[in-house]
Amino acid sequence: MNVEMISVLSAGIAVGLGAIGPGIGEGIAVAGAMGALARQPEAVGTITRTLFVGLAMIETMAIYCLVIALLLLFANPYVHA
Amino acid sequence: MTERASLNALVVFQVGPIPIGLEVVTTWVIMAVLVGIAWFGTRRLSATQPSRFQIILEMVVGFLEDLIRDVMGAEPEVFLPLIGTLFLYIVTCNLSPLIPGVKPPTAHVETTGALGLIVFFTVHSLGVRQRGLLGYLRTYLEPTFIFLPLNILGEFTRTFALMVRLAGNIMSHELTIAVVIGLAGLFVPIPFMALSILVGLVQAYIFTILAAVFIGGAMGTINTNTP
């Protein structure tokens, strides 16, 4: 296996594994927001805004993995193409 | 290499030693369009008989004012120019790929890095102006002095996250649409493009809210009872 093969493989692994945690986390966050909305429908504005900010924070982890994968694929410092 | 162009800027022309990329030109066009809309919309303002266009603009401004008032707990007059411009610019950038042939400037980390730096310096200058230099520096010792390295690290990582989140989301959607177009023909990418409208609006909203939260947090105006 040369560097290119390892880079492509690890890029796939990075995104695939890195999406698991944020997926679970966003599911929990949305479930909590749905429960809160069912109990207090009048607080929809605050809940939605806080949910979006929280989802953005959770999603950042997946975006970091995506950045690592894109760096490995397109801007790999160890591959001199 | 064509695939490298998705990360690196496409140089259009050079001004002296400075290469001007395609997204900078796109940014100039978007700036001109926004200024033109603002000039055209505010030419004949009327309190009694507002035109349709004036009502649309007032809805946008009112939405931004409500957002600032809710998130920051402060009167929006001071912050509306910065926060509103950030939102309008990012929305226009994110929706610009709906015009065929246009690439969104926010898909590149340079553009969002500039926006992140604007937010970064605004946070500190407004925080110092509101609390005084010593008062502002003292907030880094909260809740105890052990948190000092974490607070300083947090300043940089949250700005970095702000920058990478916007660029990563928009760029990954562009790549997804490109891959889908490469895989399957004519009408299959349309749902993905519709989804990219939603993603663009949500990401612009998130960037705006986070900028407002950071600035409000540094100034200490955020009402902690209603986050």
Interface residues (C-beta under 8 A of the other chain):
Chain A: G45 T46 R49 T50 F52 V53 A56 M57 E59 T60 I63 Y64 L66 V67 L70 F74 A75 A81
Chain B: M1 E3 R4 S6 L7 N8 D70 V71 A161 V164 R165 G168 N169 M171 S172 V202 Y205 I206 I209 L210 V213 T226 P227
